[in-house]
């Protein structure tokens, strides 16, 4: 009898409001909304842990009641399938450059 593979866990790293978010979820897939990925079944550390991480608590509060989140594809930095859940966190996005803007047909960016 084949051993059943446990349900995968994904670590999703993305930009949000100038900060880098790192969250863990059971489901990540391309959305029917063009240009977005969907994240469902967020995973956060158990409340029984003795050490409370303020960043994870902030994320837990931010995603409280959220069943599905739509993240723009250009905001996604990385998606990894991992063996076990880690600590979700928010970090400064100081070292991350924004995705390049689209060029107009005349060779100038839209902001020029």
Secondary structure by P-SEA (a helix, b strand, c coil): cbbbbccbbbbbbbbcccbbbbbbbcbbbbbccccbbbbccccccccccccccaaaaaaaaaaccccbbbbccccccccccccccccccccccccccccccccccccccccc
